[in-house]
Amino acid sequence: MGKETGFLEYERELAPRRPVTQRVNDWFEIYLDFPEPKLRTQGARCMDCGVPFCQTGCPVNNLIPDWNDLVYHGHWKEAVRQLHATNNFPEFTGRICPAPCEASCVLGINQPPVTIKQIEKNIIERGFHEGWIHPEPPKIRTGKKVAIVGSGPAGLAAAQQLCRAGHSVVVYEKADRIGGLLRYGIPEFKLEKEIIDRRLEQMSAEGVKFVTGAEVGKNVSVEDLRGEFDAIVLAGGAEHPRDLNVPGRELKGIHYAMEFLPQQNRRCLGDAIEPETEILATGKRVVIIGGGDTGADCLGTCHRQKPLSAHQFEIMPKPPEERSPLTPWPLWPMQLRSEGAHEEGGVRDWSIATTKFTSTPDGRVQQLHAVRVGPAPKFEPISGTEFVMEADLVLIAMGFVGPVRNGMIEQLGVRLDPRGNVATDQNHMSSLPGVFAAGDMRRGQSLIVWAIAEGRKTAASVDAYLKEEAVRIAPGEMRSEAPLRTAP
């Protein structure tokens, strides 16, 4: 805890955002620095609640009261150690996690909760600034080899944990750079990519090997991987986007969010985009279909590309301004959330279903046809509410329905659950011995903090699997070496 009476004396305060007129003209992170005295005051608000529900609300079970208290007393180096005890990448969660811990904060029952996410970000940034973050290679190597397929937060967390346990780890990434959605899905104004690179430098120094341009199931053989490695972790994410099956969907100018967002990240990284495949909002009337985080990322990206107009539509009804009574504390609250992108402009609207698109003579989208609908699950159209909106660019940000099945998953032949994710047992092992799954590929589209938690838990299971030295064949018989290789 922090100061015994801190929650009675101090108000919740967040780091200010840069002015809208400034930040929409660049791609830098939108938050300003928060002075240390104010951070320590925020740490002081952590109360002696007895049972820290914030820890149970956090998928990685962060030791939140411990490091809040350490920040309050100015013990930053120990706070870094406590933070890393449960989370490999607090610099990611401190920026882009929606902070379910804060929704579970006991103080949040009747007051604004402790600024846990802000404190987390500043602890890790202090650690990097002071030079306290060093490579931690293992003292002993086990001789076992593990392949990680996918370099998002789940894959990276599993890789770092397994490498530190002494195993030889190779991460395979189909893109040209490491990071998965962190690299190409999250805009620069939320996560500058140097933040990823400095952590990758640490992991490389610890012994993790990264291989880019390597798509398992295409230019990397599944059988070769199974024959070479003692265990495989599938951490390729849930990349199959939910589509909008309405007339006119095939028109030019209608794209998935994950066709649009990676292009801008590549521009920020200095890459050239082929003119015939370029997607830009500049000077266009943009409609974003989907009201979640990905839709907000599209909106913020559009603002910086200077569109003529930008609308964001959501089929669900508008959430209440305050926590809904249907989601009482400590549950994740159903309530209206506004991102920095919404503060920057555009129009948000709810209870809207797109019915069709119509085109220009050359086959480009020109109009979006929609209707207002009733509540879930039926979303019944409301008669007389039909409308037409001019649109030059439509971005579909309706979430993801699971991992891409063709290629690696089909070739492995692993069993899938009813939702189409890779099915696993309680140890995160798939239906193939020695083949594990983690993150969105196992649990479906979720949060970055869940991905890190999944990567850590899967790594622990892989480590236990690799350390199993013998099995009993039958009562009274001699024990023999356990088959650690997955190849037949």
N, C-alpha and C positions, 0 to 999 in steps of 0.2 A: 504494500500500500504506500501511498504518499503521505502527505501531512494529515494528521487525524481530523482536523476541521477544515481541510482544504476545499472539500466539495461544498462547504457552506460559505466559504470566503471568496472563491474565485468563479468566474463565469467561463464557459467554454469559449475558446477563441481559436480560429483557424488561420493558417497562412493566407495572406491576401492574394488574389489573382492579379496578374498584370492587366492593365487597361485593355478593354476590347479593341479599341482603335489601334493599339500597338500590336497585340498578339495575332490578330487576323492577317497581319502583313509579314509574318515569319512562321517558322516551324519549331521554335523553341518551346520548352515546357512552360505552362501557363502560370505556375505558382512562383511567388517571390520567396526569398529566404525568411525564416522565422527566427527572431533573436533567441539566444540561449536562455536569458532570464524568463522569457515568456514560455519557452518549452518546459523549463523546470516548474513553472507555475502550473502548467497543464498537467504535468506529472503529479503534482501535489493534490490534484482533484481525485486521484484514485483512492477510493474509500476502503475502510476496513469492513468489507462486505461479508466476510466469513466464508462464503462459498463463491469463488470467482467464476460466475457464469460466462464471462468473456472467454475463458479458456475452453469451455465446452462449445461455445459458439464458433470458435476458431478451428477449422479442420486440421491444422497442424498442431493444435493444442499449445500455442505460444504461452510462455511464462509471463503473461502480461503484467500482473501486479508486481512481479519481481523487478522487471526492467523499468516500469513506471517509477517505482521507489528509487531505483538507482539513478535515474535521470534527475529526479527531484533533489537528490543529495549530490549530484554532480559526478557520480562515479561512471563515467561514460565507457571506459574500457571494459569494465565488468558487464555493463549493459550490452555491449556488443557480443560478449561471450555468451550471455544468457539468451540473446536473440538468436544466435547461430545454433544454439542447442536444439532447436526444434524446426528451424527454417533455413534452408540453404540459400535462399534468395530474397531476403527482406527488402532489398532495393527494388524488386519487382512488385511485391505485394504492397509495399508502402506507397506505391504510385497508382497501381491499377486494380487493386482488390477493392470490392465494394464494402469491405469491413463488416462482415457478419458479427465480428467480435463486439463492435460498438452497439449493434442492435441487441446484443445480449448483456451489455453492461448493466449491473444492478442499479447504478446511479440513473440509468436511462428510464427507470420505472416512472419517475415523476420529474426528472430534470434532464437537460441535454447531457448525453453520455460523455465519458472521457474521450479525448482526442487520440485514441490508440494508434490509428493509422499514421497520423502526423508524427507522433513520437517515434514510431517504428522507422519511418523513413529517415528521420534526422539522426537516429542512433547509428544506422548503417552508413550514412553519409559522413558522419563524424569519424567512423572507423576507417573509411577509405582515405579521408583527408589526413588523418593522423598517421597513416601508414600501419595500422594495426591488422589489416587484412593480408595474410600471407598464404602462399601455397602450403598445403598440409599433406604431403605425399606419405604413403604408408611406409613403415620401417621394414616390413616383410611382405614379399609377394607370394601369393598362394600358387601361382602357376595356372590358375583357372582363367578362362577367357569368356567374356560376356559381350554380346552384341546388343546395342540399343538401337532400335529403329525409330527415328524421329527425334528431333532436337528441340522440341518445345519444353515448357517447364517441367512436365512429368519426366520426359527422357533425360533432361539435364540433371534433375534431382536424383534420379536413379543412378545415373552415370557417376556423379560425384560421390554418392554414398558407397557404391560398389568399388570404385577406385580406392577410396580411403580404407576400405576393408581389405585391400591387398590384391584384388582381382585385376586382370588386364581388361580394360574397357575400350571398345570401339563404338563410336556413335555414327550411324549412317543417316545422312540427311539428303533428301532428293533435291532440295533447292541449292542455289549456288553459295548461300551463306548459312551459318548456323543460327538457330533461334526460333524456328517455327513461326507460330503466330506472334510471338514477341517481336520477331524481326519484321515480318511482312503483314501482320494483321493489325497491330497496335500503332496508331499514328505517332509521328515524332513528337507532336505537342503533348502527348501523354507519357511517352517513354522514349527519350533520346537514345539512339542505338549505341553510343559510347558506353552507356550503362551496362549493356549486354556484353560488349567487347571486353571490358575490364574483368568481368567474372569469367569469361572464357579463357582469358590469359591465365588466371589462377588455376583453372581446371586443367589446362594444357600442361602447366608446370607441375601439376600433381600426377600427370601421366595419362590423362584421358586423351585418346586419339580421335580426331574428328575427320570424317570423310564426307565431302559435299558432292553434289551431283550424282548421288548414289541412290537410285530408287529400287528398293528391294521388291523383287517380283518382275522387274523389267531389266535394267542393266546390271543388277546384282542378283545372282541366282539364290533362290530360297534354299535349295538343296546344298549349295556350297556353304551357305551361312550355317545351316544345321550341322554340317559335317565339320566345320572349322571351330565352332564355339561350343562351350559347355552349357551355356544357357543363352536364351534370347529374350529380350524385353520388347514387346510391341507397344510403342508409344507414339503412334502416328496421328493421333487426334481424331476428331469427328469432323471430317472435311466434306461430307456429302451435304450440300446446301438444300434447304427446303425450298421447293420451287412454287411458282404461282401459275397454276394451270387454268388460264383464262384465254379467250380468243385474242390473238395479236401478240402473245408472249414472244413469238419468234422475231418480232420486228427489230431492226437495227436501233441501237440506242437504249436497249433494255439489258441490264447487266446485273450479275450477282455482286454483292458488296465485296466479296473476296476476289473479284476481277478488278475492281476499282481501287481499293485501298492499297494493295501491294505495289501498284504502279507508282503511286505518290511516294511511298517509302523508298522505292528504287530511285526516283528522281532526287530525293534528299540525300541518297547515298552516292549520287553522281552518275547513275546509270542513264543511258539513252533509251527512250521508248520508241519502238517502231511506229511511224506515223499511222500505218494502216490498222494498228491494234490499240492506239492511244485512246484512253477514256478521260475526258476533261469536263469539268463543270463550267468552265469559263464562258461567261456570256449566255448561259443556257437556263431554261426553266427546269429546275430539278425537282423530282418527286422521289422521296425515300419511303419505301414500303417496309415498315417494321419499326417499332418504337423502343427497342432495347438498346443495349450498349453499342452494338455494331452499327445500328442506325444512327446513334449519336456520333460515332466516329466518322461515319460518312458525312454527316451534317457539318462537323467541324472541319473536315477536309474540304468540303465544298466551299465553305466560307472563305478559306484561304486561296481557293482557286477563282474566286470572284464570279459567282453565278448571277444571272439576272434575277432569279428568285429561288427559294428553297422551301419545300414543304416536307414534313415528316408525318406519315399516316400510320395509325395503329388500329387493328381491328378490335382490340379489347376496349372496354369503357375507361374513361379517365379515372385514375386512382384517386383516393381521397388525399387531401393535403396533409393530414395527420395519420398516424398509425391506425389502420382499420381494426375494429373490435374483433374481426375474424382472425386476426394474427396478433394476439396479445403477446406482451413480453413473456419469455425471452425469444419468441419465434422471430424469424426474419419478417419484418413488417411489410405489409402491402400498403404502399403509400406513394405519392407522387415524388419522383426524383428528377432533379434537373442537373444536367452536366454543364460544364463550361461552354460546350457548343451551343446549348440552348440559350445561354446568356448572350451569345454573339449574334443572334438573329435567327431568321427563319420562322416558319409557322408550324406548330404542332397541333395535330388534331386526332381525335379518338373515335372509336366506333365506326370506322370506315372500312368497307370492303371494296376492292377493285373488281369490276365485272368484265372489263375488256379494254383493249387498246386499239386505237385507229391510227392510220398512217398517212404520210405524205405520198405523192405519186411514186417516189423512188424507194419506198419501203422503209422509211424511218418513222419512228414513233412520233406522233403529233399530238395526240390527245389521250388522256386517261379518263375512263368512265367509271364512276363509283356510286355507291349508295350507302347511306347510313344504316346501321344494323343494331339489333337488340343485343342483349348480353349473351355470354357463353352459356352453354355449349352450342346452342343452335345458330346464333348470329342471324336471326331472321331479318331479312330486308324490311325497312320501314317505308311503306308506300308514300310516294311524293317527295322523297328526299334524294332522288337521283340527281347527279350533277356531272358535269364534264369539265376537266381541267386541261389547259394547254401544257404540254410536257415535251421537252427536247431530250431529256435524259432521265431514265427511271432506274433506280438502284434497289434491288431486292435484298433486304436485310432481315429475313424472316427466320433466322436461326439455322440449325443443322440437324439432320435426322440420324446421324451416326457416321461410322467410318466408311470410307470408300471400300467396297468389297472386291471389285475386280482387281486382279494383280496378286499382291502378297497374301491377302486373307484367303482368297479362293485357292491359291496354290498350296498354302499350308493346310487348308481343310479344317481349320479350328472350328469348334462349335460356336454358334452365335446364340445370344439370348433373344427373347421375344421382341426386343426393341432393335435388334440388328447389331448390337455391340458384341465384342468378343466376350464370350462367357468364361468365367473363371471360378475356381473354388475359393475357399476362405483365405488361401495363401496367394491369391492373384495368379495362380497357374491355370493356363488354358487346358483344353482337352488333350493337348499334346504335352507329354512330359518334358520339362525343361524349357517350355515356351510360356512366358508370362505376359501379362498385359497390364497397362497402367494408364491412368489419366482418362481423357475423353474417349479413347478407343475402347475402354472397358466400361465406363459409367455413363457415357454420352456427354453431350455438350454441357460444360460446367464452368466453374470459376478457376482462375489461376491458382488460388490457394488450395483448392481441391486437387489440382494437377500436381502441385508440389507434394502434398500429403500422400497422394497415390504413388508418386515416384519413390518416396522414402519408404513407404510400407512394402512396395514391391521389391525394392532393393533388399530389405531385411529378409523377405521370403527367399529371394534368389540366393542371398548369402547363406541362409540356413540350408537350402537345397545343396549348394556346392560343398558345404562343410560336412554333409552326411557321409561318413566314411565306410559304413558297413550296414548290411541288412541281414536279418535272420531268415534263412531259407525255409527251415522247418525246425521244430523242436528237437534238440539234441544234435543238430548238424552244425558244422563249422560255419562261421560268419565269413562272408566273401565281400569283396569290394563292391560298393554300390555303383551302378552304371551312371556316371555323371554326364557322359556325352549324349547328345540327343539324336545323333545319326544312327540309323539301324545297323 
